[in-house]
Amino acid sequence: MERLNSKLYLQNCYIMKENERLRKKAQLLNQENQALLSELKQKLTKTNSKSNAAKAIPDLNLSSSSNQNPSGSSN
């Protein structure tokens, strides 16, 4: 019985060490994930602001050519 208890105790110690190692690794991965998510959000914000600015400024060449009649006569 004492031998079984010692064996189980050693297994428990090993599991606790492994659990702590995995917990630290998970924390590091979470920090990395948060940093990447923040970077992605910043890039998306910059892209969206540039896209919105481009939409706000109409292309005058496109709008003037669509108003002209190709034959040059007005109906």
C-alpha positions in Angstrom: 0.0 0.0 0.0 2.8 2.4 0.9 4.5 1.6 -2.4 1.3 2.4 -4.4 1.0 5.7 -2.5 4.6 6.6 -3.4 4.0 5.8 -7.0 0.8 7.8 -7.2 2.5 10.7 -5.4 5.3 10.7 -8.0 2.7 10.6 -10.9 0.8 13.4 -9.3 4.0 15.5 -9.0 4.8 14.9 -12.7 1.3 15.8 -13.7 1.4 19.0 -11.7 4.8 20.0 -13.3 3.4 19.3 -16.8 0.3 21.2 -16.0 2.3 24.2 -14.9 4.5 24.0 -18.1 1.4 23.9 -20.3 -0.2 26.8 -18.4 2.8 29.0 -19.0 2.9 28.0 -22.7 -0.9 28.8 -23.0 -0.3 32.2 -21.4 2.5 33.0 -23.9 0.3 31.9 -26.8 -2.5 34.0 -25.5 -0.3 37.0 -25.3 1.0 36.4 -28.8 -2.6 36.0 -30.1 -3.7 39.2 -28.4 -0.8 41.1 -30.0 -1.6 39.7 -33.5 -5.2 40.5 -33.1 -4.4 44.1 -32.1 -2.1 44.4 -35.1 -4.8 43.1 -37.4 -7.4 45.5 -36.0 -5.0 48.4 -36.6 -4.4 47.3 -40.2 -8.1 46.9 -40.8 -8.8 50.3 -39.4 -6.2 51.9 -41.6 -7.5 50.0 -44.7 -11.1 51.0 -43.9 -10.2 54.6 -43.4 -8.4 54.7 -46.7 -11.2 53.0 -48.4 -13.8 55.4 -47.0 -11.6 58.4 -48.0 -11.5 57.1 -51.5 -15.2 56.6 -51.6 -15.8 60.2 -50.3 -13.8 61.7 -53.1 -15.6 61.1 -56.4 -13.6 60.5 -59.6 -14.4 63.5 -61.7 -13.2 61.9 -64.9 -15.7 59.1 -64.6 -18.6 61.3 -63.8 -17.9 63.8 -66.6 -17.5 61.2 -69.3 -20.7 59.5 -68.4 -22.6 62.7 -68.9 -21.3 63.3 -72.4 -23.0 61.9 -75.4 -20.6 59.9 -77.5 -22.0 61.4 -80.8 -21.5 64.9 -79.6 -25.1 65.9 -80.2 -27.7 66.6 -77.5 -31.2 65.1 -77.5 
